[in-house]
């Protein structure tokens, strides 16, 4: 997993792109006569705000059934749920509208927005080139019955590995997502790997929450986190049928984001929509 501290490389890339684009906006504005670079910078951030809002609303519209089933999940922007092309168009449209009576501001702000998009795509391409495929970790775990099992044994079908612990609030909140997903995606292994706790602790939590989850495994020494480089709980890893890592999500995941990733990584849709 590529990350910088607790932040995924994608989040860091977005912040870097916004910062560089803002600096470019101010630099261009300073070189143009009768333009306030502070005003240009402020307008740029307004465009970013409305662009992000539009991107989020566009994503919610795409997965409206999942979000309407759990309305509070609309606020969980950490699930990465943004439709970026809608956000870019909204940001450009906002700048065009706001500068209709101040056209001198249009050039630096539009240049900043477009530069930010270019930097973001370039950063994504570089990350893609640097990314090294990671196989399912060959770590020895145990079932709740304390029978030994290895994650490698799940190779052969798309596999989702969730790293969690009972003391972790976002882990507890997202558990119903995986319970529902196990029923809707029978062709995908959904493996819940508990980090650092005993079978009694894990089972007591599942019983208290009345959760029915298959493939709950124990990793008492958190070896899976160390091998995969996961730095936060929860973390969700997506492996293809060949056992190669194709995607990851740091932090709590919503059902909408989960289904979006399943569709993107494995080309599968829920059995409820077939």
Secondary structure as the mmCIF struct_conf table of DSSP 4:
data_model
#
loop_
_struct_conf.conf_type_id
_struct_conf.id
_struct_conf.beg_label_comp_id
_struct_conf.beg_label_asym_id
_struct_conf.beg_label_seq_id
_struct_conf.end_label_comp_id
_struct_conf.end_label_asym_id
_struct_conf.end_label_seq_id
STRN STRN1 UNK A 3 UNK A 4
TURN_TY1_P TURN_TY1_P1 UNK A 5 UNK A 6
STRN STRN2 UNK A 7 UNK A 8
HELX_RH_AL_P HELX_RH_AL_P1 UNK A 9 UNK A 30
TURN_TY1_P TURN_TY1_P2 UNK A 31 UNK A 31
BEND BEND1 UNK A 32 UNK A 32
TURN_TY1_P TURN_TY1_P3 UNK A 33 UNK A 34
HELX_RH_AL_P HELX_RH_AL_P2 UNK A 37 UNK A 62
TURN_TY1_P TURN_TY1_P4 UNK A 63 UNK A 63
HELX_RH_AL_P HELX_RH_AL_P3 UNK A 64 UNK A 69
TURN_TY1_P TURN_TY1_P5 UNK A 70 UNK A 70
HELX_RH_3T_P HELX_RH_3T_P1 UNK A 71 UNK A 75
HELX_RH_3T_P HELX_RH_3T_P2 UNK A 77 UNK A 79
HELX_RH_AL_P HELX_RH_AL_P4 UNK A 84 UNK A 98
TURN_TY1_P TURN_TY1_P6 UNK A 99 UNK A 101
TURN_TY1_P TURN_TY1_P7 UNK A 103 UNK A 103
HELX_RH_AL_P HELX_RH_AL_P5 UNK A 104 UNK A 130
STRN STRN3 UNK A 135 UNK A 135
HELX_LH_PP_P HELX_LH_PP_P1 UNK A 136 UNK A 137
STRN STRN4 UNK A 140 UNK A 143
TURN_TY1_P TURN_TY1_P8 UNK A 144 UNK A 145
STRN STRN5 UNK A 148 UNK A 150
HELX_RH_3T_P HELX_RH_3T_P3 UNK A 151 UNK A 154
TURN_TY1_P TURN_TY1_P9 UNK A 155 UNK A 156
BEND BEND2 UNK A 157 UNK A 157
STRN STRN6 UNK A 159 UNK A 164
TURN_TY1_P TURN_TY1_P10 UNK A 166 UNK A 167
HELX_RH_AL_P HELX_RH_AL_P6 UNK A 169 UNK A 184
TURN_TY1_P TURN_TY1_P11 UNK A 186 UNK A 187
BEND BEND3 UNK A 188 UNK A 188
STRN STRN7 UNK A 189 UNK A 195
BEND BEND4 UNK A 196 UNK A 196
HELX_RH_AL_P HELX_RH_AL_P7 UNK A 199 UNK A 208
TURN_TY1_P TURN_TY1_P12 UNK A 209 UNK A 210
BEND BEND5 UNK A 214 UNK A 215
STRN STRN8 UNK A 216 UNK A 219
TURN_TY1_P TURN_TY1_P13 UNK A 220 UNK A 221
HELX_RH_AL_P HELX_RH_AL_P8 UNK A 223 UNK A 228
TURN_TY1_P TURN_TY1_P14 UNK A 229 UNK A 229
BEND BEND6 UNK A 232 UNK A 234
STRN STRN9 UNK A 235 UNK A 239
TURN_TY1_P TURN_TY1_P15 UNK A 241 UNK A 242
BEND BEND7 UNK A 243 UNK A 243
STRN STRN10 UNK A 244 UNK A 244
STRN STRN11 UNK A 245 UNK A 250
BEND BEND8 UNK A 251 UNK A 251
HELX_RH_AL_P HELX_RH_AL_P9 UNK A 255 UNK A 266
HELX_RH_3T_P HELX_RH_3T_P4 UNK A 271 UNK A 273
#
